[in-house]
Amino acid sequence: MNKQKKGINWKIRFKNPVFYAQILLAVLTPILAYVGLSFADLTTWSSIGDLIQSAYSNPYLLGLIVVSVFNAVNDPSVKGLKDSQTALTYDKPKDNK
């Protein structure tokens, strides 16, 4: 019996460096937009830490981050929050060549 896989192929997503960039931008962009800063304003590690700490204590901003991360994770080409059956079979990110 061929059992169909369900869900998201996290193993493959974590092998793709673009996924890390998507998640990082999904978290930082709403924070920066909310406080009126740009990436050029983040010049020290302490400023980044302060920014993340202030975002963590703001429920509205946390909601914006959740929506942004959802949009980065969701595959709009399939119904629901999951990967296609084909994508679930990948052992490495697909090369479009």
DRENTI-512604 format. One record per residue: x, y, z of N, C-alpha, C in turn; residue number from 1; residue in three letters. Coordinates in Angstrom, 3 decimals. Layout:
! residues N
(tortor (X,Y,Z),(X,Y,Z),(X,Y,Z),NUM,'ALA') ...
//
This chain:
! residues 97
(tortor (0.845,-1.178,0.000),(0.000,0.000,0.000),(0.893,1.245,0.000),1,'MET') (tortor (0.627,2.171,-0.908),(1.398,3.394,-1.029),(0.782,4.472,-0.142),2,'ASN') (tortor (1.443,4.755,0.953),(0.928,5.753,1.888),(1.366,7.143,1.439),3,'LYS') (tortor (0.407,8.055,1.251),(0.723,9.412,0.829),(1.242,10.213,2.016),4,'GLN') (tortor (2.279,10.984,1.749),(2.812,11.890,2.760),(1.943,13.133,2.793),5,'LYS') (tortor (1.894,13.767,3.955),(1.119,14.991,4.121),(1.969,16.029,4.822),6,'LYS') (tortor (1.617,17.273,4.602),(2.270,18.350,5.335),(3.291,19.096,4.516),7,'GLY') (tortor (4.346,19.527,5.194),(5.390,20.339,4.591),(6.707,19.568,4.679),8,'ILE') (tortor (7.447,19.570,3.598),(8.740,18.893,3.557),(9.794,19.830,4.156),9,'ASN') (tortor (9.821,19.879,5.485),(10.730,20.782,6.191),(12.186,20.455,5.914),10,'TRP') (tortor (12.485,19.165,5.769),(13.869,18.733,5.530),(14.429,19.434,4.287),11,'LYS') (tortor (13.640,19.521,3.250),(14.094,20.153,2.010),(14.147,21.668,2.163),12,'ILE') (tortor (13.183,22.226,2.821),(13.189,23.681,3.005),(14.437,24.127,3.772),13,'ARG') (tortor (14.833,23.355,4.781),(16.011,23.725,5.561),(17.314,23.520,4.783),14,'PHE') (tortor (17.266,22.779,3.692),(18.446,22.617,2.840),(18.573,23.742,1.814),15,'LYS') (tortor (17.562,24.582,1.707),(17.549,25.644,0.717),(17.872,26.979,1.382),16,'ASN') (tortor (19.009,27.606,1.032),(19.380,28.875,1.674),(18.358,29.992,1.426),17,'PRO') (tortor (17.624,29.918,0.350),(16.609,30.932,0.060),(15.528,30.915,1.138),18,'VAL') (tortor (15.212,29.745,1.672),(14.207,29.637,2.729),(14.630,30.434,3.955),19,'PHE') (tortor (15.915,30.347,4.323),(16.408,31.105,5.474),(16.261,32.609,5.236),20,'TYR') (tortor (16.573,33.053,4.025),(16.429,34.478,3.698),(14.961,34.893,3.763),21,'ALA') (tortor (14.067,34.043,3.264),(12.633,34.352,3.323),(12.156,34.514,4.759),22,'GLN') (tortor (12.547,33.609,5.624),(12.100,33.667,7.021),(12.706,34.882,7.721),23,'ILE') (tortor (13.983,35.141,7.492),(14.618,36.306,8.103),(13.915,37.590,7.671),24,'LEU') (tortor (13.649,37.720,6.380),(12.952,38.910,5.886),(11.509,38.959,6.373),25,'LEU') (tortor (10.877,37.791,6.510),(9.498,37.749,6.998),(9.407,38.244,8.439),26,'ALA') (tortor (10.466,38.063,9.204),(10.479,38.530,10.593),(10.925,39.987,10.687),27,'VAL') (tortor (12.001,40.326,10.001),(12.566,41.671,10.160),(11.784,42.765,9.428),28,'LEU') (tortor (11.251,42.485,8.267),(10.593,43.532,7.488),(9.401,44.159,8.213),29,'THR') (tortor (8.477,43.363,8.792),(7.378,44.009,9.524),(7.857,44.820,10.727),30,'PRO') (tortor (8.897,44.339,11.397),(9.423,45.067,12.558),(9.978,46.412,12.110),31,'ILE') (tortor (10.815,46.386,11.079),(11.419,47.628,10.597),(10.369,48.600,10.081),32,'LEU') (tortor (9.383,48.092,9.359),(8.325,48.963,8.841),(7.524,49.584,9.986),33,'ALA') (tortor (7.246,48.795,11.007),(6.452,49.279,12.135),(7.159,50.410,12.879),34,'TYR') (tortor (8.466,50.250,13.084),(9.197,51.268,13.842),(9.785,52.357,12.946),35,'VAL') (tortor (9.609,52.238,11.640),(10.061,53.273,10.717),(11.557,53.274,10.456),36,'GLY') (tortor (12.173,52.099,10.496),(13.602,51.990,10.225),(13.833,51.250,8.910),37,'LEU') (tortor (15.075,51.262,8.462),(15.468,50.465,7.301),(16.613,49.551,7.734),38,'SER') (tortor (16.997,48.628,6.862),(18.094,47.722,7.202),(19.392,48.495,7.431),39,'PHE') (tortor (19.552,49.632,6.771),(20.757,50.450,6.939),(20.865,51.025,8.353),40,'ALA') (tortor (19.751,51.108,9.077),(19.761,51.625,10.448),(20.261,50.606,11.466),41,'ASP') (tortor (20.378,49.358,11.063),(20.822,48.301,11.984),(22.343,48.194,11.913),42,'LEU') (tortor (23.011,49.023,12.688),(24.474,49.109,12.604),(25.203,48.407,13.740),43,'THR') (tortor (24.485,47.996,14.788),(25.123,47.281,15.898),(24.248,46.095,16.306),44,'THR') (tortor (24.894,45.107,16.928),(24.144,43.937,17.395),(23.175,44.328,18.506),45,'TRP') (tortor (23.559,45.296,19.311),(22.660,45.708,20.391),(21.408,46.383,19.840),46,'SER') (tortor (21.535,47.122,18.726),(20.344,47.736,18.132),(19.400,46.673,17.588),47,'SER') (tortor (19.966,45.596,17.037),(19.134,44.487,16.552),(18.458,43.795,17.731),48,'ILE') (tortor (19.205,43.572,18.806),(18.634,42.957,20.006),(17.520,43.778,20.609),49,'GLY') (tortor (17.741,45.089,20.695),(16.704,45.983,21.229),(15.460,45.967,20.350),50,'ASP') (tortor (15.673,45.933,19.057),(14.555,45.913,18.116),(13.725,44.640,18.267),51,'LEU') (tortor (14.403,43.512,18.377),(13.704,42.224,18.531),(12.992,42.174,19.876),52,'ILE') (tortor (13.620,42.678,20.928),(12.992,42.694,22.249),(11.738,43.557,22.254),53,'GLN') (tortor (11.783,44.702,21.595),(10.593,45.556,21.543),(9.495,44.915,20.706),54,'SER') (tortor (9.864,44.182,19.677),(8.863,43.495,18.856),(8.211,42.361,19.642),55,'ALA') (tortor (9.010,41.657,20.435),(8.509,40.535,21.223),(7.462,40.982,22.244),56,'TYR') (tortor (7.549,42.213,22.685),(6.604,42.696,23.698),(5.404,43.420,23.079),57,'SER') (tortor (5.274,43.389,21.756),(4.181,44.078,21.072),(3.275,43.048,20.379),58,'ASN') (tortor (2.080,42.763,20.922),(1.206,41.735,20.340),(0.808,42.023,18.894),59,'PRO') (tortor (0.579,43.276,18.569),(0.214,43.622,17.190),(1.349,43.275,16.226),60,'TYR') (tortor (2.549,43.629,16.612),(3.710,43.350,15.772),(3.971,41.846,15.662),61,'LEU') (tortor (3.761,41.118,16.744),(3.895,39.662,16.684),(2.889,39.068,15.697),62,'LEU') (tortor (1.675,39.619,15.675),(0.676,39.169,14.704),(1.121,39.424,13.278),63,'GLY') (tortor (1.711,40.591,13.030),(2.222,40.897,11.697),(3.332,39.919,11.295),64,'LEU') (tortor (4.178,39.576,12.239),(5.268,38.634,11.965),(4.711,37.254,11.644),65,'ILE') (tortor (3.725,36.810,12.406),(3.121,35.494,12.158),(2.528,35.441,10.752),66,'VAL') (tortor (1.811,36.476,10.358),(1.226,36.517,9.018),(2.319,36.513,7.957),67,'VAL') (tortor (3.362,37.257,8.176),(4.458,37.327,7.227),(5.179,35.978,7.084),68,'SER') (tortor (5.426,35.302,8.198),(6.065,33.980,8.160),(5.129,32.973,7.485),69,'VAL') (tortor (3.843,33.050,7.776),(2.870,32.171,7.117),(2.949,32.333,5.603),70,'PHE') (tortor (3.028,33.578,5.151),(3.114,33.829,3.717),(4.404,33.287,3.115),71,'ASN') (tortor (5.485,33.274,3.875),(6.752,32.747,3.387),(6.752,31.226,3.339),72,'ALA') (tortor (6.025,30.591,4.244),(6.005,29.124,4.326),(4.963,28.513,3.399),73,'VAL') (tortor (3.838,29.165,3.247),(2.729,28.623,2.481),(3.054,28.502,0.994),74,'ASN') (tortor (2.680,27.379,0.398),(2.794,27.174,-1.048),(1.431,27.461,-1.656),75,'ASP') (tortor (1.273,28.587,-2.344),(-0.043,28.952,-2.859),(-0.518,28.094,-4.021),76,'PRO') (tortor (0.336,27.194,-4.512),(-0.075,26.366,-5.649),(-0.828,25.108,-5.216),77,'SER') (tortor (-0.943,24.880,-3.910),(-1.703,23.735,-3.404),(-2.739,24.198,-2.392),78,'VAL') (tortor (-3.785,23.427,-2.263),(-4.860,23.747,-1.327),(-4.386,23.476,0.103),79,'LYS') (tortor (-4.646,24.429,0.984),(-4.277,24.254,2.388),(-2.833,24.629,2.650),80,'GLY') (tortor (-2.392,24.341,3.850),(-1.019,24.643,4.264),(-0.200,23.364,4.192),81,'LEU') (tortor (0.244,23.057,3.005),(1.032,21.840,2.797),(1.789,21.978,1.488),82,'LYS') (tortor (2.697,21.047,1.260),(3.409,20.972,-0.007),(2.683,19.998,-0.926),83,'ASP') (tortor (2.980,20.086,-2.205),(2.393,19.143,-3.161),(2.946,17.744,-2.907),84,'SER') (tortor (2.258,16.737,-3.387),(2.729,15.355,-3.221),(4.094,15.173,-3.872),85,'GLN') (tortor (4.334,15.869,-4.975),(5.631,15.789,-5.638),(6.718,16.397,-4.763),86,'THR') (tortor (6.466,17.581,-4.201),(7.461,18.251,-3.365),(7.773,17.442,-2.106),87,'ALA') (tortor (6.813,16.682,-1.631),(7.038,15.864,-0.435),(8.005,14.711,-0.700),88,'LEU') (tortor (8.216,14.362,-1.965),(9.117,13.249,-2.296),(10.554,13.709,-2.504),89,'THR') (tortor (10.808,15.000,-2.551),(12.163,15.503,-2.822),(13.101,15.179,-1.667),90,'TYR') (tortor (14.349,14.839,-2.030),(15.415,14.641,-1.042),(16.351,15.836,-1.000),91,'ASP') (tortor (16.282,16.667,-2.021),(17.060,17.901,-2.103),(16.226,18.897,-2.892),92,'LYS') (tortor (16.503,20.198,-2.758),(15.722,21.178,-3.520),(15.803,20.899,-5.011),93,'PRO') (tortor (14.693,21.066,-5.695),(14.617,20.765,-7.126),(15.416,21.789,-7.925),94,'LYS') (tortor (16.175,21.280,-8.891),(16.935,22.127,-9.807),(16.079,22.332,-11.046),95,'ASP') (tortor (15.769,23.565,-11.389),(14.871,23.845,-12.508),(15.574,23.843,-13.866),96,'ASN') (tortor (16.766,23.307,-13.963),(17.497,23.266,-15.245),(16.964,22.170,-16.120),97,'LYS') 
//
